């Protein structure tokens, strides 16, 4: 059963605890609100202000599990706080397995400050959970992807368009990298894991994947310098710095170009063309 009073109180207090700078929003000189405004939280949670406001007023329908997960992320809740929110809303607590979609508050605070930088948060299966606008301008908006196609490794062997992002001479390396990474994830998570499910699908549907899988290569590391063949600005050569969250098995990838280089100038142009996306 939903605890409407408890849910409303918890949402209100978490909203009041958050400051604009905690979520990458400008404070403004005339701001007098304690914490965030309802409309700001609603935008962070990807829902209407009216819907969110009714929850704080102990009204409205019971939120779905998807809505609760979105609120937990938008409010930058810890996993304990997220679990509490699920229970207040009358839902079962999600399994606490590494590689889930809930990004830790600490990583979100760093990510929220990268508004002018290409960056993304990914799972160990290469599923993009968050992108900055500039990150989406380089690699495409990841928010519409569902199912196995959320994984770049799966798309690499199932969708030819996934390879258009990189120069042809880099394709062999990426093929080996994704197979090696998936095998490592499967060994860590076990035969009933999502990694094992992806490996089964790809072995059944991709001859290239099956041939590389049989080689049993492991430990192939990503290159620090990544090359992207962008349809608007052409070749981009970007350095990729990685921040790992071992508890969640998430990685924050931040892309930069050498100042003064051709890629740096192209990145500046893309920053002007980039528009915010829903996954931001």
C-alpha positions in Angstrom: 0.0 0.0 0.0 1.2 3.5 -0.8 2.0 5.7 2.2 0.8 9.0 0.8 1.7 11.0 4.0 5.2 9.5 4.2 5.8 9.8 0.5 4.8 13.5 0.4 6.9 14.3 3.5 10.0 12.5 2.1 9.8 14.1 -1.3 9.3 17.6 0.2 12.2 17.2 2.6 14.6 15.8 0.0 13.6 18.7 -2.4 14.3 21.2 0.4 17.7 19.7 1.1 18.9 20.1 -2.5 20.4 23.4 -3.6 20.5 24.6 -7.3 24.3 24.1 -7.4 23.9 20.5 -6.3 22.1 19.6 -9.6 23.9 22.0 -11.9 21.3 24.8 -11.9 22.0 28.5 -11.5 21.0 30.0 -8.2 20.1 33.5 -9.4 20.4 36.7 -7.3 16.8 36.9 -6.1 16.3 33.3 -5.1 14.5 33.0 -1.7 13.2 29.4 -2.0 14.6 26.9 0.5 16.1 24.2 -1.6 14.7 23.5 -5.1 11.4 24.6 -6.5 8.8 22.0 -7.4 9.0 22.8 -11.1 12.8 22.3 -11.0 12.5 18.9 -9.4 9.8 18.0 -11.8 12.1 18.8 -14.7 14.9 16.8 -13.2 12.6 13.9 -12.8 11.2 14.2 -16.3 7.5 14.7 -15.3 5.0 17.5 -15.2 5.0 20.0 -12.3 1.4 19.2 -11.7 2.1 15.5 -11.3 4.9 16.1 -8.9 3.1 18.7 -6.9 0.1 16.4 -6.3 2.4 13.8 -4.8 3.8 16.3 -2.4 0.2 17.2 -1.5 -0.7 13.5 -0.8 -2.8 13.3 -3.9 -2.7 11.8 -7.4 -2.3 8.2 -8.6 0.2 5.7 -7.3 3.5 6.4 -9.1 4.8 3.5 -11.2 8.1 1.9 -10.6 9.5 3.8 -13.6 8.3 7.1 -12.1 9.8 6.3 -8.7 13.1 5.4 -10.3 13.1 8.7 -12.2 12.3 10.6 -9.0 15.1 8.8 -7.1 17.6 9.8 -9.8 16.3 13.4 -10.2 16.5 14.0 -6.4 20.0 12.5 -6.3 19.0 9.9 -3.7 21.4 7.4 -2.3 20.5 3.7 -2.8 19.2 3.5 0.7 17.0 6.6 0.1 15.9 5.1 -3.2 14.8 1.9 -1.6 12.9 3.9 1.0 11.1 5.8 -1.7 10.1 2.6 -3.4 8.6 1.3 -0.2 6.7 4.5 0.5 5.2 4.3 -2.9 4.0 0.8 -2.3 6.5 -1.0 -4.6 9.1 -3.8 -4.0 12.6 -2.6 -3.6 14.8 -3.1 -6.7 17.5 -5.8 -6.5 20.8 -4.4 -5.4 23.0 -5.6 -8.2 26.0 -3.9 -9.6 25.4 -2.5 -13.0 21.9 -1.2 -12.3 20.6 2.1 -13.7 20.7 4.2 -10.5 23.6 6.6 -10.6 25.2 7.5 -7.3 24.7 11.0 -5.9 28.4 11.7 -5.9 28.8 10.8 -9.6 25.7 12.8 -10.5 27.2 15.9 -8.7 30.3 15.7 -10.8 28.3 15.0 -14.0 26.0 18.0 -13.4 29.0 20.3 -13.5 30.1 19.2 -16.9 27.5 21.1 -18.9 30.0 22.5 -21.4 31.9 19.2 -21.8 31.3 16.0 -23.8 30.6 13.4 -21.1 28.5 10.3 -20.4 27.8 7.8 -17.6 27.8 4.2 -18.8 27.3 0.8 -17.3 29.7 -2.1 -17.6 27.7 -3.3 -20.6 28.2 0.0 -22.4 24.7 1.3 -21.7 24.6 5.1 -21.6 22.6 6.3 -18.5 23.3 10.0 -18.8 24.8 12.3 -21.5 25.6 16.0 -21.6 24.3 17.8 -24.6 27.7 17.9 -26.2 28.2 14.2 -25.5 24.9 13.5 -27.4 26.0 15.8 -30.2 29.1 13.6 -30.7 27.7 10.1 -30.2 23.9 10.6 -30.7 21.1 10.8 -28.2 21.0 7.5 -26.2 17.7 8.2 -24.4 15.3 6.5 -27.0 17.2 3.2 -26.9 15.6 0.2 -25.2 16.4 -3.5 -24.6 19.7 -5.0 -25.8 20.2 -2.1 -28.1 21.1 0.1 -25.1 24.5 -1.7 -25.1 27.0 -0.3 -27.6 28.6 -3.7 -27.7 25.3 -5.2 -28.9 24.7 -2.5 -31.4 28.2 -2.8 -32.8 27.5 -6.4 -34.0 23.8 -5.9 -34.8 23.4 -2.5 -36.3 25.8 -1.4 -39.1 25.0 2.3 -38.3 26.9 1.9 -35.0 30.2 1.6 -36.8 29.8 4.8 -38.8 30.8 6.7 -35.7 34.4 5.5 -35.9 36.9 5.4 -38.8 37.0 2.0 -40.6 40.7 1.3 -39.5 39.5 1.3 -35.8 36.7 -1.2 -36.3 38.7 -4.4 -35.7 40.0 -3.0 -32.4 36.5 -2.1 -31.2 35.1 -5.5 -32.1 37.8 -7.2 -30.0 37.3 -4.6 -27.2 33.5 -5.2 -26.9 33.8 -9.0 -27.0 36.5 -8.9 -24.4 34.5 -6.6 -22.2 31.3 -8.6 -22.4 33.1 -11.8 -21.5 34.6 -10.1 -18.5 31.2 -8.9 -17.4 29.6 -12.3 -17.9 32.3 -14.0 -15.7 31.8 -11.4 -12.9 27.9 -11.5 -13.0 27.4 -15.2 -13.7 25.5 -17.4 -16.3 22.1 -15.8 -15.5 23.2 -12.2 -15.9 22.2 -9.7 -18.6 25.8 -9.9 -19.8 25.3 -13.7 -20.5 22.0 -13.0 -22.2 23.7 -10.5 -24.6 26.4 -13.0 -25.3 23.9 -15.6 -26.2 22.0 -13.3 -28.5 25.1 -12.2 -30.3 26.5 -15.7 -30.6 23.3 -16.7 -32.3 23.0 -13.7 -34.6 26.5 -12.5 -35.5 29.2 -14.7 -37.1 31.9 -12.1 -36.4 31.0 -12.0 -32.7 30.9 -15.8 -32.5 34.4 -16.1 -34.1 35.9 -13.5 -31.7 34.1 -15.1 -28.8 35.8 -18.4 -29.5 39.2 -16.7 -29.2 38.5 -16.1 -25.5 40.4 -12.8 -25.4 40.1 -10.9 -22.1 41.5 -7.7 -20.6 41.6 -5.6 -23.7 41.7 -2.0 -22.5 40.1 1.0 -24.2 42.4 3.5 -25.8 42.7 6.8 -24.2 42.6 8.6 -27.6 39.2 8.0 -29.3 38.5 8.9 -32.8 35.0 9.9 -34.0 33.9 10.4 -37.6 31.3 13.0 -37.0 28.8 13.7 -39.9 29.0 17.5 -39.4 32.6 18.4 -38.4 34.5 15.4 -39.6 37.2 13.5 -37.7 37.5 14.2 -34.0 40.4 13.0 -31.9 39.4 13.1 -28.2 41.2 12.0 -25.0 38.9 10.0 -22.7 39.3 10.3 -18.9 37.4 7.7 -16.8 36.1 8.0 -13.3 34.9 4.6 -11.9 32.2 3.9 -9.3 33.1 0.3 -8.4 30.0 -0.2 -6.2 27.6 0.6 -9.0 29.9 -0.7 -11.8 29.4 2.7 -13.6 32.0 4.8 -15.4 31.9 8.6 -16.0 33.6 9.2 -19.4 34.9 12.8 -20.0 36.1 13.7 -23.5 38.6 16.5 -24.1 40.6 17.8 -27.0 44.1 19.2 -26.9 43.8 23.1 -26.8 44.7 24.7 -30.1 44.3 21.4 -32.1 41.9 21.0 -35.0 39.7 18.7 -32.9 39.5 21.4 -30.2 38.2 23.9 -32.8 35.7 21.4 -34.1 34.5 20.7 -30.5 33.9 24.5 -30.0 31.8 24.5 -33.1 29.8 21.5 -31.9 29.2 23.2 -28.5 27.4 25.9 -30.4 25.3 23.5 -32.4 24.5 21.2 -29.5 21.1 21.3 -28.0 20.0 19.8 -24.6 18.6 16.2 -24.7 16.2 14.4 -22.3 18.9 12.2 -21.0 20.9 15.1 -19.7 
